Amino acid sequence: MIKVSQICKIILIMFLFNFVIPAQVSAIGQVSDPIVVENALRGQSFEKSTIIMNNKDEEAVFKMSATGAVKDWMLFFSEDNLEKPISEIKILPYSYVSVIARIAIPSDVANGTYEGKIIASETSGNSTSNAKDSSVSVSIEAPREVKIVVGDKQDLRADMTAVSQDYYLAQNGVLKIAVTIANKGNVQLRPDISIVILKDGQEINSVVHQYLASADAIKPLAQKLFDIDWNVNDSPIGDYEAVVTAKVNNNVLAENKLKFAIRSQKEIFSANLTNSSSDKTIFVWYVIGGGLLLASSLLVAKKKFSKKNKLPLN
């Protein structure tokens, strides 16, 4: 069965190529919102993802480069290999890929604002005749602005989301929490994560996930996922709250609260039946939405084809 997330991805791709990136504009596209880093520290490095889109009906190879004051600070990597830098990326027809830009601030650079661009480009082989019977290559570029402000002040900040796999748990179950920490500051983070379990406002248990000293730190602008479990261990049936806190050297970075409930097997079975019906309803609406979007896309394509192939008047 197709998952709802897959339906969303299909609809997103259709939207990008039929409305955001009209075919007559360019064969290449890149996410255009600027990359802005405030108060970057000398010697630090961080990574930023940028999406490159191929709006052609054939596979294409695009060159990745940087310009301006940040030209020599930047390396590019594919998402599945952050060890080997790349200078170009191959993209299938009407598809997009995510390229990772790793920006390293030189240790000897002065405080100030440094600007440049990330450039995704393709050189077409279209030839045009001239007096010397030579050909001209045309380069098509998709730029993305980059602005980095280098300073001295440390900025210790992070955003955190905590999501539990299940709301209802059996008395022999396990509370599984996915914690995502996004580094919004300018220093590397190695946060410890604590989870305090409350019932009726009273603490009944807790678990601490300590960040390993040998593990790679979370770089500025990067994020990391942590999977943390708490064994129910025959805790009483009732409503609970989990308080998730991320700390660095006893400094609280972020805190989230999530609710869950411990129920009997019979109550959990009944709740799952209800949720299953709701999921099917949501799936139907996604299918309807996708169908409407596809119909409008075909209508736009038909109009473009009709205009392109309109017969001249005698």
Secondary structure as a PSIPRED ss2 file (coil, helix, strand):
# PSIPRED VFORMAT (PSIPRED V4.0)

   1 M C   1.000  0.000  0.000
   2 I C   1.000  0.000  0.000
   3 K C   1.000  0.000  0.000
   4 V H   0.000  1.000  0.000
   5 S H   0.000  1.000  0.000
   6 Q H   0.000  1.000  0.000
   7 I H   0.000  1.000  0.000
   8 C H   0.000  1.000  0.000
   9 K H   0.000  1.000  0.000
  10 I H   0.000  1.000  0.000
  11 I H   0.000  1.000  0.000
  12 L H   0.000  1.000  0.000
  13 I H   0.000  1.000  0.000
  14 M H   0.000  1.000  0.000
  15 F H   0.000  1.000  0.000
  16 L H   0.000  1.000  0.000
  17 F H   0.000  1.000  0.000
  18 N H   0.000  1.000  0.000
  19 F H   0.000  1.000  0.000
  20 V H   0.000  1.000  0.000
  21 I C   1.000  0.000  0.000
  22 P C   1.000  0.000  0.000
  23 A C   1.000  0.000  0.000
  24 Q C   1.000  0.000  0.000
  25 V C   1.000  0.000  0.000
  26 S C   1.000  0.000  0.000
  27 A C   1.000  0.000  0.000
  28 I E   0.000  0.000  1.000
  29 G E   0.000  0.000  1.000
  30 Q E   0.000  0.000  1.000
  31 V C   1.000  0.000  0.000
  32 S C   1.000  0.000  0.000
  33 D C   1.000  0.000  0.000
  34 P C   1.000  0.000  0.000
  35 I E   0.000  0.000  1.000
  36 V E   0.000  0.000  1.000
  37 V E   0.000  0.000  1.000
  38 E E   0.000  0.000  1.000
  39 N E   0.000  0.000  1.000
  40 A E   0.000  0.000  1.000
  41 L E   0.000  0.000  1.000
  42 R C   1.000  0.000  0.000
  43 G C   1.000  0.000  0.000
  44 Q C   1.000  0.000  0.000
  45 S E   0.000  0.000  1.000
  46 F E   0.000  0.000  1.000
  47 E E   0.000  0.000  1.000
  48 K E   0.000  0.000  1.000
  49 S E   0.000  0.000  1.000
  50 T E   0.000  0.000  1.000
  51 I E   0.000  0.000  1.000
  52 I E   0.000  0.000  1.000
  53 M E   0.000  0.000  1.000
  54 N E   0.000  0.000  1.000
  55 N C   1.000  0.000  0.000
  56 K C   1.000  0.000  0.000
  57 D C   1.000  0.000  0.000
  58 E C   1.000  0.000  0.000
  59 E C   1.000  0.000  0.000
  60 A E   0.000  0.000  1.000
  61 V E   0.000  0.000  1.000
  62 F E   0.000  0.000  1.000
  63 K E   0.000  0.000  1.000
  64 M E   0.000  0.000  1.000
  65 S E   0.000  0.000  1.000
  66 A E   0.000  0.000  1.000
  67 T E   0.000  0.000  1.000
  68 G E   0.000  0.000  1.000
  69 A C   1.000  0.000  0.000
  70 V C   1.000  0.000  0.000
  71 K H   0.000  1.000  0.000
  72 D H   0.000  1.000  0.000
  73 W H   0.000  1.000  0.000
  74 M E   0.000  0.000  1.000
  75 L E   0.000  0.000  1.000
  76 F E   0.000  0.000  1.000
  77 F E   0.000  0.000  1.000
  78 S E   0.000  0.000  1.000
  79 E C   1.000  0.000  0.000
  80 D C   1.000  0.000  0.000
  81 N E   0.000  0.000  1.000
  82 L E   0.000  0.000  1.000
  83 E E   0.000  0.000  1.000
  84 K E   0.000  0.000  1.000
  85 P E   0.000  0.000  1.000
  86 I E   0.000  0.000  1.000
  87 S C   1.000  0.000  0.000
  88 E E   0.000  0.000  1.000
  89 I E   0.000  0.000  1.000
  90 K E   0.000  0.000  1.000
  91 I E   0.000  0.000  1.000
  92 L C   1.000  0.000  0.000
  93 P C   1.000  0.000  0.000
  94 Y C   1.000  0.000  0.000
  95 S E   0.000  0.000  1.000
  96 Y E   0.000  0.000  1.000
  97 V E   0.000  0.000  1.000
  98 S E   0.000  0.000  1.000
  99 V E   0.000  0.000  1.000
 100 I E   0.000  0.000  1.000
 101 A E   0.000  0.000  1.000
 102 R E   0.000  0.000  1.000
 103 I E   0.000  0.000  1.000
 104 A E   0.000  0.000  1.000
 105 I C   1.000  0.000  0.000
 106 P C   1.000  0.000  0.000
 107 S C   1.000  0.000  0.000
 108 D C   1.000  0.000  0.000
 109 V C   1.000  0.000  0.000
 110 A C   1.000  0.000  0.000
 111 N C   1.000  0.000  0.000
 112 G E   0.000  0.000  1.000
 113 T E   0.000  0.000  1.000
 114 Y E   0.000  0.000  1.000
 115 E E   0.000  0.000  1.000
 116 G E   0.000  0.000  1.000
 117 K E   0.000  0.000  1.000
 118 I E   0.000  0.000  1.000
 119 I E   0.000  0.000  1.000
 120 A E   0.000  0.000  1.000
 121 S E   0.000  0.000  1.000
 122 E E   0.000  0.000  1.000
 123 T E   0.000  0.000  1.000
 124 S E   0.000  0.000  1.000
 125 G C   1.000  0.000  0.000
 126 N C   1.000  0.000  0.000
 127 S C   1.000  0.000  0.000
 128 T C   1.000  0.000  0.000
 129 S C   1.000  0.000  0.000
 130 N C   1.000  0.000  0.000
 131 A C   1.000  0.000  0.000
 132 K C   1.000  0.000  0.000
 133 D C   1.000  0.000  0.000
 134 S C   1.000  0.000  0.000
 135 S C   1.000  0.000  0.000
 136 V C   1.000  0.000  0.000
 137 S C   1.000  0.000  0.000
 138 V E   0.000  0.000  1.000
 139 S E   0.000  0.000  1.000
 140 I E   0.000  0.000  1.000
 141 E E   0.000  0.000  1.000
 142 A E   0.000  0.000  1.000
 143 P E   0.000  0.000  1.000
 144 R E   0.000  0.000  1.000
 145 E E   0.000  0.000  1.000
 146 V E   0.000  0.000  1.000
 147 K E   0.000  0.000  1.000
 148 I E   0.000  0.000  1.000
 149 V E   0.000  0.000  1.000
 150 V E   0.000  0.000  1.000
 151 G E   0.000  0.000  1.000
 152 D C   1.000  0.000  0.000
 153 K C   1.000  0.000  0.000
 154 Q C   1.000  0.000  0.000
 155 D C   1.000  0.000  0.000
 156 L C   1.000  0.000  0.000
 157 R C   1.000  0.000  0.000
 158 A E   0.000  0.000  1.000
 159 D E   0.000  0.000  1.000
 160 M E   0.000  0.000  1.000
 161 T E   0.000  0.000  1.000
 162 A E   0.000  0.000  1.000
 163 V E   0.000  0.000  1.000
 164 S E   0.000  0.000  1.000
 165 Q C   1.000  0.000  0.000
 166 D C   1.000  0.000  0.000
 167 Y C   1.000  0.000  0.000
 168 Y E   0.000  0.000  1.000
 169 L E   0.000  0.000  1.000
 170 A C   1.000  0.000  0.000
 171 Q C   1.000  0.000  0.000
 172 N C   1.000  0.000  0.000
 173 G C   1.000  0.000  0.000
 174 V E   0.000  0.000  1.000
 175 L E   0.000  0.000  1.000
 176 K E   0.000  0.000  1.000
 177 I E   0.000  0.000  1.000
 178 A E   0.000  0.000  1.000
 179 V E   0.000  0.000  1.000
 180 T E   0.000  0.000  1.000
 181 I E   0.000  0.000  1.000
 182 A E   0.000  0.000  1.000
 183 N E   0.000  0.000  1.000
 184 K C   1.000  0.000  0.000
 185 G C   1.000  0.000  0.000
 186 N C   1.000  0.000  0.000
 187 V C   1.000  0.000  0.000
 188 Q C   1.000  0.000  0.000
 189 L E   0.000  0.000  1.000
 190 R C   1.000  0.000  0.000
 191 P C   1.000  0.000  0.000
 192 D E   0.000  0.000  1.000
 193 I E   0.000  0.000  1.000
 194 S E   0.000  0.000  1.000
 195 I E   0.000  0.000  1.000
 196 V E   0.000  0.000  1.000
 197 I E   0.000  0.000  1.000
 198 L E   0.000  0.000  1.000
 199 K E   0.000  0.000  1.000
 200 D C   1.000  0.000  0.000
 201 G C   1.000  0.000  0.000
 202 Q E   0.000  0.000  1.000
 203 E E   0.000  0.000  1.000
 204 I E   0.000  0.000  1.000
 205 N E   0.000  0.000  1.000
 206 S E   0.000  0.000  1.000
 207 V E   0.000  0.000  1.000
 208 V E   0.000  0.000  1.000
 209 H E   0.000  0.000  1.000
 210 Q C   1.000  0.000  0.000
 211 Y C   1.000  0.000  0.000
 212 L C   1.000  0.000  0.000
 213 A C   1.000  0.000  0.000
 214 S C   1.000  0.000  0.000
 215 A C   1.000  0.000  0.000
 216 D C   1.000  0.000  0.000
 217 A C   1.000  0.000  0.000
 218 I E   0.000  0.000  1.000
 219 K C   1.000  0.000  0.000
 220 P C   1.000  0.000  0.000
 221 L C   1.000  0.000  0.000
 222 A C   1.000  0.000  0.000
 223 Q E   0.000  0.000  1.000
 224 K E   0.000  0.000  1.000
 225 L E   0.000  0.000  1.000
 226 F E   0.000  0.000  1.000
 227 D E   0.000  0.000  1.000
 228 I E   0.000  0.000  1.000
 229 D E   0.000  0.000  1.000
 230 W E   0.000  0.000  1.000
 231 N E   0.000  0.000  1.000
 232 V C   1.000  0.000  0.000
 233 N C   1.000  0.000  0.000
 234 D C   1.000  0.000  0.000
 235 S C   1.000  0.000  0.000
 236 P C   1.000  0.000  0.000
 237 I C   1.000  0.000  0.000
 238 G E   0.000  0.000  1.000
 239 D E   0.000  0.000  1.000
 240 Y E   0.000  0.000  1.000
 241 E E   0.000  0.000  1.000
 242 A E   0.000  0.000  1.000
 243 V E   0.000  0.000  1.000
 244 V E   0.000  0.000  1.000
 245 T E   0.000  0.000  1.000
 246 A E   0.000  0.000  1.000
 247 K E   0.000  0.000  1.000
 248 V E   0.000  0.000  1.000
 249 N C   1.000  0.000  0.000
 250 N C   1.000  0.000  0.000
 251 N E   0.000  0.000  1.000
 252 V E   0.000  0.000  1.000
 253 L E   0.000  0.000  1.000
 254 A E   0.000  0.000  1.000
 255 E E   0.000  0.000  1.000
 256 N E   0.000  0.000  1.000
 257 K E   0.000  0.000  1.000
 258 L E   0.000  0.000  1.000
 259 K E   0.000  0.000  1.000
 260 F E   0.000  0.000  1.000
 261 A E   0.000  0.000  1.000
 262 I E   0.000  0.000  1.000
 263 R C   1.000  0.000  0.000
 264 S C   1.000  0.000  0.000
 265 Q H   0.000  1.000  0.000
 266 K H   0.000  1.000  0.000
 267 E H   0.000  1.000  0.000
 268 I H   0.000  1.000  0.000
 269 F H   0.000  1.000  0.000
 270 S H   0.000  1.000  0.000
 271 A H   0.000  1.000  0.000
 272 N H   0.000  1.000  0.000
 273 L H   0.000  1.000  0.000
 274 T H   0.000  1.000  0.000
 275 N H   0.000  1.000  0.000
 276 S H   0.000  1.000  0.000
 277 S H   0.000  1.000  0.000
 278 S H   0.000  1.000  0.000
 279 D H   0.000  1.000  0.000
 280 K H   0.000  1.000  0.000
 281 T H   0.000  1.000  0.000
 282 I H   0.000  1.000  0.000
 283 F H   0.000  1.000  0.000
 284 V H   0.000  1.000  0.000
 285 W H   0.000  1.000  0.000
 286 Y H   0.000  1.000  0.000
 287 V H   0.000  1.000  0.000
 288 I H   0.000  1.000  0.000
 289 G H   0.000  1.000  0.000
 290 G H   0.000  1.000  0.000
 291 G H   0.000  1.000  0.000
 292 L H   0.000  1.000  0.000
 293 L H   0.000  1.000  0.000
 294 L H   0.000  1.000  0.000
 295 A H   0.000  1.000  0.000
 296 S H   0.000  1.000  0.000
 297 S H   0.000  1.000  0.000
 298 L H   0.000  1.000  0.000
 299 L H   0.000  1.000  0.000
 300 V H   0.000  1.000  0.000
 301 A H   0.000  1.000  0.000
 302 K H   0.000  1.000  0.000
 303 K H   0.000  1.000  0.000
 304 K H   0.000  1.000  0.000
 305 F H   0.000  1.000  0.000
 306 S H   0.000  1.000  0.000
 307 K H   0.000  1.000  0.000
 308 K H   0.000  1.000  0.000
 309 N C   1.000  0.000  0.000
 310 K C   1.000  0.000  0.000
 311 L C   1.000  0.000  0.000
 312 P C   1.000  0.000  0.000
 313 L C   1.000  0.000  0.000
 314 N C   1.000  0.000  0.000
